[in-house]
């Protein structure tokens, strides 16, 4: 059975009960890891955690540092970081450089190093709030935390997010000049054994990311492309808009309309199951003719990205992306446009899976 086929996913009133009756228990000791960024959702989860009076709690606030970031975005990040520090009194702030000299992408490696230095003794539950964390940071963070939970069987790992697709789509990254694997997610790229494999690329289509996807396509050099479209989704016209925007690229990539992958925008487990099923099918089909290599490129809403993350962890898939050197904010990604919190929780590892752990 696949690892997260029965993953605990909560939202709405069920999540409120979970916060109050499980995480709010006096037996819990919480560590919240969150991004102190410009994203208007930076403090949503922390507000909810702060409202729980019973458990012991502390926070690690991650500041993603990019050279040349606009002063307005830095000021917003400063405000959110200060608010996070007030909400969780026992908190520390860690600056994570995303680029080194020469524009080498080091954010994933730096966050892995940061988490490797943390003392998790006494912690019962880690809540990783990915609302204001980038792909290159939260993918390695999840891998590191799951590894810690493998060593410490009393540790629970939760991913939480204030999921607002309009805000995600309104935050447009300014692409760096090259595509690279996410730290810890190189998979089997570059190995001699995969040199002759049939290469399939699963890019997540997002508005206004043409340059990014072109660079990844060049780096991956796939034999086939199956673009991922959000459906069903909050904006029912979005799939058509995406196909229209990328029409020329899809034709150049020789994408057949039957090769689109549709995934529910608000359910990462739907995309996770779809990718795992597709990977397993290709492994069987191509086993006799050289093998198959599937590469992922998440680029859109947070929950769909989590679906790709879980599949990459499950099947050791490469994840290739273009790190952002900065961000541009459209009207839909502004502070004023952010709606009320829409909190979603996934319990990835811990006591909810004790039975599964015993069979490993």
C-alpha positions as CSV (number, residue, x, y, z in Angstrom):
1,X,0.0,0.0,0.0
2,X,1.2,3.5,-0.8
3,X,2.4,5.5,2.1
4,X,-0.2,8.3,2.1
5,X,-3.2,6.5,0.6
6,X,-4.9,7.0,4.0
7,X,-3.3,10.3,4.9
8,X,-5.2,12.3,7.5
9,X,-6.3,15.5,5.8
10,X,-8.4,18.0,7.8
11,X,-10.1,21.4,7.1
12,X,-13.1,23.3,8.3
13,X,-14.8,22.3,11.5
14,X,-12.9,19.0,11.6
15,X,-9.6,21.0,11.7
16,X,-11.0,23.3,14.4
17,X,-11.8,20.3,16.5
18,X,-8.3,18.9,15.9
19,X,-6.7,22.1,17.0
20,X,-8.8,22.4,20.1
21,X,-9.0,18.8,21.3
22,X,-5.7,17.2,20.0
23,X,-3.1,19.9,19.5
24,X,-4.7,22.0,22.3
25,X,-4.2,19.2,24.8
26,X,-1.9,19.8,27.8
27,X,0.0,16.7,26.7
28,X,1.2,18.4,23.5
29,X,4.4,20.4,23.0
30,X,4.3,22.2,19.7
31,X,7.0,23.5,17.4
32,X,5.7,25.8,14.7
33,X,8.0,26.3,11.7
34,X,6.7,29.2,9.5
35,X,7.9,31.7,6.9
36,X,8.3,35.3,7.9
37,X,7.7,36.6,4.4
38,X,5.8,39.2,2.6
39,X,2.9,36.8,1.8
40,X,-0.3,38.1,3.4
41,X,-1.0,34.6,4.8
42,X,2.3,34.5,6.8
43,X,0.6,34.8,10.2
44,X,-2.7,32.9,9.7
45,X,-1.6,29.6,11.2
46,X,0.3,31.3,14.0
47,X,-2.8,33.2,15.1
48,X,-4.7,29.9,15.4
49,X,-1.8,28.3,17.3
50,X,-1.5,31.2,19.6
51,X,-5.2,30.9,20.4
52,X,-4.6,27.5,22.0
53,X,-3.8,28.3,25.6
54,X,-2.9,24.8,26.9
55,X,0.0,23.4,25.0
56,X,3.6,24.4,25.3
57,X,4.6,26.0,22.0
58,X,7.6,27.6,20.4
59,X,8.3,28.8,16.9
60,X,11.1,28.9,14.3
61,X,10.6,31.7,11.9
62,X,12.4,31.3,8.5
63,X,13.3,34.5,6.6
64,X,14.1,33.7,3.0
65,X,16.8,36.2,1.9
66,X,17.1,37.1,-1.8
67,X,19.6,39.8,-2.9
68,X,18.0,42.8,-4.3
69,X,14.5,42.1,-2.9
70,X,12.2,45.2,-3.3
71,X,12.1,47.3,-0.1
72,X,8.3,47.2,0.0
73,X,8.4,43.4,0.2
74,X,11.1,43.5,2.8
75,X,9.0,45.9,4.9
76,X,6.0,43.6,4.7
77,X,8.2,40.6,5.7
78,X,9.5,42.6,8.7
79,X,6.0,43.4,9.8
80,X,4.9,39.7,9.5
81,X,8.1,38.5,11.3
82,X,7.5,40.9,14.2
83,X,3.9,39.7,14.4
84,X,4.9,36.1,14.4
85,X,7.3,36.7,17.2
86,X,4.6,38.4,19.3
87,X,2.1,35.6,18.6
88,X,4.5,32.9,19.7
89,X,6.5,34.4,22.5
90,X,9.1,31.6,22.6
91,X,10.4,32.1,19.0
92,X,13.6,32.5,17.1
93,X,14.2,34.0,13.6
94,X,16.6,32.4,11.1
95,X,17.8,34.0,7.9
96,X,18.1,31.5,5.1
97,X,20.0,32.7,2.0
98,X,18.5,31.4,-1.2
99,X,21.4,32.2,-3.4
100,X,25.2,32.2,-2.8
101,X,27.8,34.1,-4.8
102,X,27.5,33.4,-8.5
103,X,23.7,32.9,-8.1
104,X,24.2,29.3,-7.0
105,X,20.9,28.1,-5.5
106,X,21.6,27.1,-1.9
107,X,18.2,27.7,-0.1
108,X,17.3,24.1,0.2
109,X,20.7,23.1,1.5
110,X,20.7,25.9,4.0
111,X,17.2,25.1,5.4
112,X,18.2,21.4,5.7
113,X,21.3,22.5,7.6
114,X,19.2,24.7,9.8
115,X,16.7,22.0,10.7
116,X,19.5,19.5,11.3
117,X,20.8,21.8,14.0
118,X,17.4,22.0,15.9
119,X,16.8,20.3,19.2
120,X,13.5,18.4,18.9
121,X,13.7,16.8,22.3
122,X,10.4,17.2,24.2
123,X,8.5,18.2,21.0
124,X,5.5,16.1,20.3
125,X,4.2,17.8,17.2
126,X,5.9,19.8,14.5
127,X,3.6,22.1,12.4
128,X,5.3,23.2,9.2
129,X,3.4,26.1,7.9
130,X,4.2,26.3,4.2
131,X,1.9,29.3,3.5
132,X,4.8,31.7,3.1
133,X,7.6,29.3,2.2
134,X,8.8,28.7,-1.4
135,X,9.1,25.3,-3.1
136,X,12.9,25.2,-2.8
137,X,12.6,25.6,1.0
138,X,9.6,23.6,2.1
139,X,10.3,20.5,-0.1
140,X,13.7,19.9,1.7
141,X,12.1,20.9,5.0
142,X,9.5,18.2,4.8
143,X,12.1,15.6,3.8
144,X,14.2,16.5,6.8
145,X,11.3,16.5,9.3
146,X,10.1,13.1,8.0
147,X,13.6,11.7,8.5
148,X,13.6,13.1,12.1
149,X,10.2,11.4,12.7
150,X,11.7,8.1,11.5
151,X,14.4,8.4,14.2
152,X,12.1,9.7,16.9
153,X,8.9,7.6,16.9
154,X,7.2,10.0,19.4
155,X,7.3,12.9,16.9
156,X,4.3,13.9,14.8
157,X,4.8,15.9,11.5
158,X,2.1,18.1,10.2
159,X,1.9,20.3,7.1
160,X,-0.5,23.2,7.4
161,X,-1.3,25.9,4.9
162,X,-3.6,28.8,4.5
163,X,-4.7,27.8,1.0
164,X,-5.8,30.7,-1.2
165,X,-5.1,29.9,-4.9
166,X,-5.8,33.5,-6.0
167,X,-3.0,34.7,-3.7
168,X,-0.6,32.0,-5.0
169,X,-1.3,32.9,-8.6
170,X,-0.9,36.6,-7.8
171,X,2.6,36.2,-6.5
172,X,4.8,35.8,-9.7
173,X,8.4,34.8,-9.3
174,X,11.1,36.5,-11.3
175,X,13.0,33.5,-12.7
176,X,16.7,32.9,-12.2
177,X,18.7,31.9,-15.3
178,X,18.7,28.2,-14.9
179,X,16.7,25.1,-13.9
180,X,18.0,22.8,-11.1
181,X,16.7,19.9,-9.0
182,X,15.3,20.9,-5.7
183,X,17.8,20.0,-2.9
184,X,17.2,16.4,-1.9
185,X,15.0,15.7,-4.9
186,X,17.5,14.9,-7.7
187,X,16.1,11.4,-7.9
188,X,17.8,9.3,-10.6
189,X,18.7,12.2,-12.9
190,X,22.2,11.9,-14.4
191,X,22.7,8.3,-13.4
192,X,24.1,6.0,-16.1
193,X,21.3,3.5,-15.5
194,X,18.7,6.1,-16.5
195,X,20.5,7.5,-19.5
196,X,18.4,5.5,-22.0
197,X,15.1,5.8,-20.0
198,X,12.0,7.2,-21.6
199,X,11.7,10.7,-20.0
200,X,8.3,12.0,-19.0
201,X,7.9,15.5,-17.6
202,X,4.9,16.5,-15.5
203,X,4.9,20.4,-15.3
204,X,2.2,22.1,-13.3
205,X,0.8,24.8,-15.6
206,X,0.4,28.2,-13.9
207,X,-0.5,31.6,-15.4
208,X,2.5,33.8,-16.4
209,X,5.2,31.3,-16.0
210,X,6.2,30.8,-19.6
211,X,9.9,31.6,-19.2
212,X,10.2,29.4,-16.2
213,X,8.6,26.4,-17.9
214,X,10.7,26.9,-21.1
215,X,13.9,26.8,-19.0
216,X,12.8,23.6,-17.2
217,X,11.8,22.0,-20.5
218,X,15.3,22.7,-21.9
219,X,17.0,21.3,-18.8
220,X,14.8,18.1,-18.6
221,X,14.7,17.5,-22.4
222,X,11.7,15.1,-22.0
223,X,10.5,12.6,-24.6
224,X,6.9,13.3,-23.6
225,X,5.1,16.0,-21.6
226,X,1.9,15.6,-19.5
227,X,0.9,19.0,-18.2
228,X,-1.0,19.2,-14.9
229,X,-4.1,21.3,-14.9
230,X,-6.1,22.3,-11.8
231,X,-9.6,20.9,-12.1
232,X,-12.0,21.1,-10.4
233,X,-10.8,24.6,-9.2
234,X,-12.1,27.8,-7.7
235,X,-12.0,29.5,-11.1
236,X,-13.8,27.2,-13.5
237,X,-12.3,29.0,-16.5
238,X,-8.7,28.6,-15.3
239,X,-8.0,25.3,-17.2
240,X,-9.1,27.0,-20.5
241,X,-7.1,30.1,-19.7
242,X,-4.0,28.0,-19.1
243,X,-4.3,26.0,-22.3
244,X,-4.8,29.2,-24.3
245,X,-1.8,30.9,-22.7
246,X,0.5,27.9,-23.3
247,X,-1.0,26.9,-26.7
248,X,2.2,27.6,-28.7
249,X,4.4,25.8,-26.2
250,X,2.1,22.8,-26.0
251,X,2.1,22.5,-29.7
252,X,5.9,22.8,-29.8
253,X,6.1,20.1,-27.1
254,X,3.7,17.9,-29.1
255,X,1.3,17.5,-26.2
256,X,-1.8,15.5,-27.1
257,X,-5.0,16.7,-25.5
258,X,-5.4,13.2,-24.0
259,X,-2.2,13.7,-22.1
260,X,-3.4,16.4,-19.7
261,X,-3.4,15.4,-16.1
262,X,-6.3,16.9,-14.1
263,X,-6.0,17.3,-10.4
264,X,-8.4,18.8,-7.8
265,X,-7.0,22.2,-6.8
266,X,-7.8,21.8,-3.1
267,X,-6.8,18.1,-2.7
268,X,-3.1,17.2,-2.8
269,X,-3.9,13.5,-2.2
270,X,-5.7,13.4,-5.6
271,X,-2.6,14.5,-7.5
272,X,-0.4,12.4,-5.3
273,X,-2.4,9.2,-6.2
274,X,-2.5,10.1,-9.8
275,X,1.2,10.6,-10.1
276,X,2.1,7.4,-8.2
277,X,-0.3,5.4,-10.4
278,X,1.1,6.9,-13.6
279,X,4.7,6.3,-12.5
280,X,3.9,2.6,-11.5
281,X,2.2,2.0,-14.9
282,X,5.1,3.4,-16.8
283,X,7.6,1.3,-14.9
284,X,5.7,-1.8,-16.0
285,X,5.2,-0.7,-19.6
286,X,8.8,0.5,-20.1
287,X,10.5,-2.2,-18.1
288,X,11.4,-4.3,-21.2
289,X,12.5,-1.3,-23.4
290,X,14.9,0.6,-21.2
291,X,12.9,2.0,-18.3
292,X,11.1,5.2,-17.4
293,X,12.1,8.4,-15.7
294,X,9.4,10.8,-14.5
295,X,10.3,14.4,-13.5
296,X,8.0,16.8,-11.7
297,X,7.9,20.6,-11.8
298,X,5.4,22.1,-9.3
299,X,4.8,25.8,-9.8
300,X,1.3,26.8,-8.7
301,X,-1.0,26.5,-5.7
302,X,0.5,25.2,-2.4
303,X,-1.8,22.2,-2.1
304,X,-1.1,20.9,-5.6
305,X,2.6,21.3,-4.9
306,X,2.2,19.2,-1.8
307,X,0.7,16.5,-4.0
308,X,3.8,16.5,-6.2
309,X,6.0,16.5,-3.0
310,X,4.3,13.4,-1.6
311,X,4.6,11.6,-4.9
312,X,8.3,12.6,-5.2
313,X,9.0,11.2,-1.7
314,X,7.1,8.0,-2.4
315,X,8.8,7.1,-5.6
316,X,12.1,9.0,-5.4
317,X,11.2,11.3,-8.3
318,X,13.3,14.2,-9.4
319,X,11.8,17.6,-8.9
320,X,13.2,20.3,-11.2
321,X,12.4,24.0,-10.7
322,X,13.7,27.5,-11.4
323,X,14.4,29.4,-8.2
324,X,13.0,32.9,-8.0
325,X,15.4,35.8,-7.6
326,X,12.5,38.0,-6.6
327,X,8.8,38.4,-6.8
328,X,6.3,40.6,-8.5
329,X,2.9,41.1,-6.9
330,X,-0.2,41.5,-9.0
331,X,-3.6,42.8,-7.6
332,X,-4.8,39.3,-6.7
333,X,-1.7,38.7,-4.6
334,X,-1.9,41.9,-2.6
335,X,-2.4,42.2,1.2
336,X,-5.9,43.7,0.6
337,X,-6.9,40.8,-1.7
338,X,-6.2,38.1,0.8
339,X,-9.4,36.6,2.0
340,X,-10.3,35.0,5.3
341,X,-8.0,32.1,6.3
342,X,-8.7,28.7,4.6
343,X,-6.7,26.4,6.7
344,X,-5.8,22.9,5.5
345,X,-3.8,20.3,7.4
346,X,-2.1,17.1,6.4
347,X,-0.7,14.7,9.1
348,X,2.3,13.1,7.3
349,X,3.9,11.1,10.0
350,X,3.4,10.1,13.7
351,X,1.1,8.2,16.0
352,X,-1.8,8.3,13.6
353,X,0.2,5.7,11.6
354,X,1.5,3.6,14.4
355,X,0.1,0.4,12.8
356,X,1.8,1.2,9.6
357,X,5.1,1.9,11.4
358,X,5.1,-1.5,13.0
359,X,4.9,-3.2,9.6
360,X,8.0,-1.4,8.2
